[in-house]
């Protein structure tokens, strides 16, 4: 496995044997970051990596200059693996070895970008967006990115924004918005195009 972008581009890492994780492929990562690069300045966001596994996505964000990364992984070997790589690469990664759903219930911080790459057979996979939006973990205007396979479809979810498909890997992107002051209802306006966002900066 390797880091595909940023200052650590090309750096390889070898996960432990027989790990309970399904690392995101380089092909899928390249597609995802092509979409993210047009919208986000990684040097100005905090990133939350749920079901972090090998730390694959955490390293990518760190390599691109993200100043604060929280990786949540329950497996002890994988949590230790992420900590060791974070130290070796000198990346600002805080590893939380705990259940993702317990973390969401207890977390009082907010993150503009949240990624979740759960095991595809996870029984609660379809409930993850609702569980996340029941908290305040995703910052207003932030993106939640859920990796899943074609067995799940979130296009009718109230916070669904768009999806990207790379082979059998699908990234569903959801956006957090604030309730309108007058009605108290949540509106989902169209996001500015990447060009518009860059011009605003």
N, C-alpha and C positions, 0 to 999 in steps of 0.2 A: 504494500500500500504506500501511497505517496501523497505529499501535499502539492496541489496543482497550481497555486497562485501565491503572490505576495513575496515577502523577503525570504521565506523558507521554501520557495517553489523548487520542486524536485527532491526535497528531503524525504527519504523513505523511512517507514517504521514497520516493525514486524509484531503483530499482536500475539498474545499468548495462544497456545494450542487449545482447540476445543472450547472456544469461548461461546457464551450464550448471546451472541450478537450477530447482526447482519449488516456489515459496513456498507454505506452508500458508495456506489461505484463511481469511478473517475468520470465516466461518461455522464452520469446523472449530475454529479457535482458541477461539472463544467457548464451544463445547461442552467442549473440553478443560479450559479454565480454570474452568469451572463445577464440574467434577469435582475439580480440584486444590484449588480454594479451600476446599472443605469439609474437607480433610485436612491441608494443609500451610500453615505460616506462612512465607511466602517470605523474610521478614526474617531467618530463622534457618537457612537452608539454602545450600549451595553447589551450583551448577548447572553441568552439563556439556552442551554443545550439540554433537552430532556431525553431520557433514554440514551445517554451519551455514548454508550458502548465503548468503542476504542478511542473516542475523543476526536474522531475524524473531522467533524464539522467544527469543533472547538479550535483545532489547530489551524484550519483554514481561516477562520475569523481572526485568530491571533496573528497569523502570518500577514494578514492584510491591515494590521495596525489597530484592531479593536482593543480599547484600553481596559475593558472589564468583561470577563467571561465567567459564567457559572455553569458547571457541568454536573448534571445529576445522574448518577449511575448507582444502582443497587448492588451489583456484583462486586465483591471485594477485590478480586484479581484485576478486573477492568478499572476500578477506581484507582487502584495502586498504579496501574499502567499509565493512566492519564496523568497522575501526579508526577510520575517519573519523567514522562515526556515533557510536561510543562516546565519542569525544572531544567531539563537538558536544553530545551529550545528557548528558555527564558521568556515564557509567555505568561500573561496575567490571568491564569486559570485557577479558579477556586472549585475544588471538587467536593460535592456533597454526596456521600455514600448513603443513600436512603431511597425509599419508595417514591416514585414520581408523584403519585396522587397525594401522599402525605406532605411532600414538599409544597405542592400547590396550595394545600389547605393552610400551611403555616407561614408561607412566604409573605412578607410585607413590603418587598421591593417591587419595582416596576422595570420592565425591559422593553425597549422599542422593537427588538427582534427576538422571537422565540422559535426554536426549531424542535420538533419531536420526531424521532425515528424509531417508533416502537416495533417490537417483534410483530410481524404480520399476523401470527395466530393469536395475539393478545385478545382475550374476550372483550375487554373494555375499549378496544381501539375506536370503535364507532362513537363512543361517548366522550372521547378526549376533548374535542372542541367545546362541548357544553360544560365539561368540568373545568376547563381553563377559563372560559368566559364567565363562569360563576364566581371567579375571583377577580382581583384587580391587578394581577401580575403583568398583563400586557398593557403597556403605556398607551394613552390616547394617540391615535394615528399609527400605532405600531402594527407590525405584521406577525402573525402566527403561521408557521409553515409546517404542515403535517405530511410526512412521507408515508405512503401506503400503496397497495396494489389495486388492480381493477375490481376487486371484490367489494370495494367501498366507493361511494359517490357522495360528495358533500355539496354539490352544486345548489341544493335547495336550502342549505343552512343560511340563517339570517345574516351571518357575518362573512359568508363566502365572497371572495373577491375574484379570484381566477385560479387556474390550475396549469401545470406544466407536466407533460408526459414524456418520459424517456424510456422507451422499451416498455417493460412491465412496471416501471417505477413512476409513480405519480406524486407530484408535490401539489397539495391543495393549500392555497394561501387565503388566510382570513385577515380581516382588518378590524381593529378596535376603534370605535368612534364614540364620541360623547353624546349623551342625550341632549336634545334641543331644549333650550331654557323655557320656551313657551309651552310646548305640548308635553314635555317629559318623555316623548317617544324617541326611539333611536332611528336616525336616518342614515342611509348608506350612500353618500354621494360618490360620484365617479372620482377615482383618484386622478390627480394630475398625471399627464403623460410624463415619462422620464425626461423629456426635453423641458417641460414646464418646471419640473422640480429642480433641474439643474440651473435654469434661469433664475429661480427664486433664490438660490444660494448666491 
